[in-house]
Amino acid sequence: MKKIIINGANGYVASNFINQLLGQECEIIALVRGNKKLTANERMNQVLSHLNDEDFIGNSKLKVVNYSLNDENFGIPEDEISDIFRGELDYYHFAASLKYDFKSKDEIFRTNIDGVKNSLSIYNKYAGDKSRFFFISTAYSCGKYNGEFREQFHDNEDISAFRNYYEQSKRFAENVIREFMEKNKIDAHIIRLSQVVGNSETGITKTDYGIFDFAKRMHSISTRYPNKEVRVKVDPKATQNLIPINEVIKYLMFTVQTSDAPQIVNLTAKQSTQNTLILDGLSTLIPLKLVPVPELKKEEMSSIERLVSVGMSFTGSYIDTDLRWETNNLDALVPNDGNNNEDKAILKMLEYFIGTLDHSKITKKVSIAS
Ligand SMILES: NC(=O)c1ccc[n+]([C@@H]2O[C@H](COP(=O)([O-])OP(=O)(O)OC[C@H]3O[C@@H](n4cnc5c(N)ncnc54)[C@H](OP(=O)(O)O)[C@@H]3O)[C@@H](O)[C@H]2O)c1
């Protein structure tokens, strides 16, 4: 039976991957860090319950192990770690700090670069020869690159070539893997994701990252200040590349099944989504009319517009981007059938997501009243 080890296993993408793997013939080892309130096992079960509408009671294929990403042997006793990594396996490194603020640089580098180095050295020490190492990177490791970002390694660059340390840390981590691979001849693969959203078929969206973080903040402002027209400092024609979680999982499942995965893949949506679609879509779902004004200056903003602008601290760096990625490796596996319904799918996800926020508001009110 195939053995698959996944770190950062309770995160959004990894937990969806595990949820899918549970239906396959394989042994899954999920590396999760416990916290003060919950054990690693409880955290993993909680997230799988959430994904399965509270209907998950454990699965014998899944073993959850408490670990510490930066510690020697992940802080796991020697006999246990050598047992975990014994034989031929696929290792997926998902763990990462997704922070983007400049003051979190140390944490971002410690997690996203030192964490990868530690994973590599443990993998190299214990995993069998025919094993494979998959690193989950980001398409935004392209930084401020202007052309079509190729599916190959790119040299390290100064922070001025990136929007934040998160992007830079992922570029550095990829090059850590490149060097390690050349030196130790391991079979390693890089999977670069763009912004991962909900399910394009069902609309179900269980992430509040990126545009959904923005949607959540706008929803909150709209409940406090309903029926206002607010200007947002956004270029309406600029785009966001949004990759549905089901597409990501489809690709990850492909990597499990094939012995011929590409070394680097830009796992991005074929068609990017214009900001105007997101703003217009949101304006129909919440009582707030969002009007894009690219040149909006801070001193011209009303107090609500300033609140909106604070709510864009992350999305703010991506309001005027129109990035392009090479997708030859991806296209060879998943040919473009010309049926690009991305925009429709994004609107469906926004509708679902706002619905969950409205619902949680209603249930909160009911539980306070009762
Ligand atoms: N979501 C996206 O749109 C997106 C886009 C591009 C690339 N990616 C990449 O995809 C991967 C998964 O992202 P995600 O959205 O699923 O993120 P997520 O939900 O935030 O999950 C991140 C995971 O990393 C773990 N982690 C963070 N810091 C850690 C540390 N110091 N030690 C051990 N574990 C640590 C988290 O554990 P805790 O819960 O304990 O913090 C969590 O399990 C990441 O590598 C990310 O860079 C994601």
The ligand as an SDF file (V2000), in Angstrom:
LIG
                    3D

 48 52  0  0  0  0  0  0  0  0999 V2000
   -4.0880   29.0980   -0.0540 N   0  0  0  0  0  0  0  0  0  0  0  0
   -3.5420   29.6550   -1.1310 C   0  0  0  0  0  0  0  0  0  0  0  0
   -4.1950   30.4380   -1.8260 O   0  0  0  0  0  0  0  0  0  0  0  0
   -2.1360   29.3120   -1.5360 C   0  0  0  0  0  0  0  0  0  0  0  0
   -1.6350   29.9160   -2.6870 C   0  0  0  0  0  0  0  0  0  0  0  0
   -0.3470   29.6190   -3.1060 C   0  0  0  0  0  0  0  0  0  0  0  0
    0.4220   28.7230   -2.3830 C   0  0  0  0  0  0  0  0  0  0  0  0
   -0.0970   28.1590   -1.2610 N   0  0  0  0  0  0  0  0  0  0  0  0
    0.7660   27.2410   -0.5180 C   0  0  0  0  0  0  0  0  0  0  0  0
    0.0570   26.0740   -0.2200 O   0  0  0  0  0  0  0  0  0  0  0  0
    0.4490   25.5680    1.0560 C   0  0  0  0  0  0  0  0  0  0  0  0
   -0.7750   25.3720    1.9130 C   0  0  0  0  0  0  0  0  0  0  0  0
   -1.4550   26.6180    2.0410 O   0  0  0  0  0  0  0  0  0  0  0  0
   -2.8450   26.7200    2.7990 P   0  0  0  0  0  0  0  0  0  0  0  0
   -3.6340   27.7810    2.1420 O   0  0  0  0  0  0  0  0  0  0  0  0
   -3.4370   25.3870    2.9580 O   0  0  0  0  0  0  0  0  0  0  0  0
   -2.3480   27.3190    4.1780 O   0  0  0  0  0  0  0  0  0  0  0  0
   -2.8890   27.1460    5.6630 P   0  0  0  0  0  0  0  0  0  0  0  0
   -4.3070   26.7120    5.6670 O   0  0  0  0  0  0  0  0  0  0  0  0
   -2.5350   28.4000    6.3740 O   0  0  0  0  0  0  0  0  0  0  0  0
   -2.0040   25.9580    6.2000 O   0  0  0  0  0  0  0  0  0  0  0  0
   -0.6690   26.1510    6.5160 C   0  0  0  0  0  0  0  0  0  0  0  0
   -0.2000   24.9500    7.2910 C   0  0  0  0  0  0  0  0  0  0  0  0
    1.1690   25.1830    7.6440 O   0  0  0  0  0  0  0  0  0  0  0  0
    1.3110   24.9590    9.0400 C   0  0  0  0  0  0  0  0  0  0  0  0
    2.3550   25.7750    9.6380 N   0  0  0  0  0  0  0  0  0  0  0  0
    2.5180   27.1120    9.5770 C   0  0  0  0  0  0  0  0  0  0  0  0
    3.5750   27.4870   10.3110 N   0  0  0  0  0  0  0  0  0  0  0  0
    4.0850   26.3450   10.8510 C   0  0  0  0  0  0  0  0  0  0  0  0
    5.1660   26.0810   11.7140 C   0  0  0  0  0  0  0  0  0  0  0  0
    5.9830   27.0280   12.1510 N   0  0  0  0  0  0  0  0  0  0  0  0
    5.3900   24.7980   12.0850 N   0  0  0  0  0  0  0  0  0  0  0  0
    4.5970   23.8040   11.6350 C   0  0  0  0  0  0  0  0  0  0  0  0
    3.5400   24.0000   10.8170 N   0  0  0  0  0  0  0  0  0  0  0  0
    3.3020   25.2550   10.4340 C   0  0  0  0  0  0  0  0  0  0  0  0
   -0.0340   25.3410    9.6300 C   0  0  0  0  0  0  0  0  0  0  0  0
   -0.1410   24.7740   10.9180 O   0  0  0  0  0  0  0  0  0  0  0  0
   -0.9300   25.5240   12.0940 P   0  0  0  0  0  0  0  0  0  0  0  0
   -2.3810   25.3360   11.7980 O   0  0  0  0  0  0  0  0  0  0  0  0
   -0.4800   24.8420   13.2960 O   0  0  0  0  0  0  0  0  0  0  0  0
   -0.5230   26.9770   12.0400 O   0  0  0  0  0  0  0  0  0  0  0  0
   -0.9630   24.7200    8.6010 C   0  0  0  0  0  0  0  0  0  0  0  0
   -1.0950   23.3640    8.8260 O   0  0  0  0  0  0  0  0  0  0  0  0
    1.4470   26.5690    1.6070 C   0  0  0  0  0  0  0  0  0  0  0  0
    2.7430   26.0970    1.3830 O   0  0  0  0  0  0  0  0  0  0  0  0
    1.1830   27.8290    0.8100 C   0  0  0  0  0  0  0  0  0  0  0  0
    2.3400   28.6240    0.7070 O   0  0  0  0  0  0  0  0  0  0  0  0
   -1.3400   28.4350   -0.8270 C   0  0  0  0  0  0  0  0  0  0  0  0
  1  2  1  0
  2  3  2  0
  2  4  1  0
  4  5  1  0
  4 48  2  0
  5  6  2  0
  6  7  1  0
  7  8  2  0
  8  9  1  0
  8 48  1  0
  9 10  1  0
  9 46  1  0
 10 11  1  0
 11 12  1  0
 11 44  1  0
 12 13  1  0
 13 14  1  0
 14 15  2  0
 14 16  1  0
 14 17  1  0
 17 18  1  0
 18 19  2  0
 18 20  1  0
 18 21  1  0
 21 22  1  0
 22 23  1  0
 23 24  1  0
 23 42  1  0
 24 25  1  0
 25 26  1  0
 25 36  1  0
 26 27  1  0
 26 35  1  0
 27 28  2  0
 28 29  1  0
 29 30  1  0
 29 35  2  0
 30 31  1  0
 30 32  2  0
 32 33  1  0
 33 34  2  0
 34 35  1  0
 36 37  1  0
 36 42  1  0
 37 38  1  0
 38 39  2  0
 38 40  1  0
 38 41  1  0
 42 43  1  0
 44 45  1  0
 44 46  1  0
 46 47  1  0
M  CHG  2   8   1  16  -1
M  END
$$$$
